[in-house]
Amino acid sequence: MKDIIVFGAGGRAGRAAVEEALRRGHRVTAVVRDPAGHGDLAADGVRIAAGDVTDATGVARLAEGHDAAVNAAADITAQADVFFAGAARALLDGLTQAGAGRLVSVGLASVLETAAGALLMDTPGYPQEYRSFYLGHAAGNDVLGAATTSLDWLILSPSGDFRHDGVSTGRYRAAPAEADSRISYPDFAIALLDEIDTPEHHRTHLGVEEY
């Protein structure tokens, strides 16, 4: 049994991570902005807490005594590069202070490399209307990539996108970015928790897909 803290536990990826962690018998701290709006997260083994993933002091306080963290937080009202870079810095500092040894952060396929080596967002025909959001994720990734702390981190993303109505198959595989690739939230959560229970990838951005 591990103690796992999930930032952004109110979103779809965060909720799936909480559910998968509980299924495996772990204890979970589910961090959301407003616990009053997320009472449905309550379950045996779950503590719901208010927190701001961009506040290193708060991250350290909440993560004390935890073995690992999942970051699924996003704030679409904030400037993307400021939010994602700020969250990455706060997690690096706060989790290191707290002694949590592992961070698995939910990433974005748009800034994952394709088999040809280009970022998915730079491939012909890829939608560009959300490019500032893509670049915001990239800014957060860059902060993690430049880190000199001892924290063992991984960015995990769909290789393409989520299958929003998908059910769990219990299977996934690592894959480069591909616009048509899909994975359900439950299967993505299995990949997240596998990388906490038995880490195989370190300090990189990994894509996963269903098969």
Buried (B, 14 or more C-beta within 10 A) or exposed (E): EBBBBBBBBBBBBBBBBBBBBBEBEBBBBBBBBEBEEBEEBEEEEBBBBEBBBBBBEBBBBBBBEBBBBBBBBBBEEBEBBEBBBBBBBBBBBBBBBBBBBBBBBBBBBBBBBBEEEEBBBBBEEBEEEEBEBBBBBBBBBBBBBEBEEEBBBBBBBBBBBBBEEBEBEEEBEEBBBBBEBBBBBBBBBBBBBBBBBEBEBEEEBBBBBBE
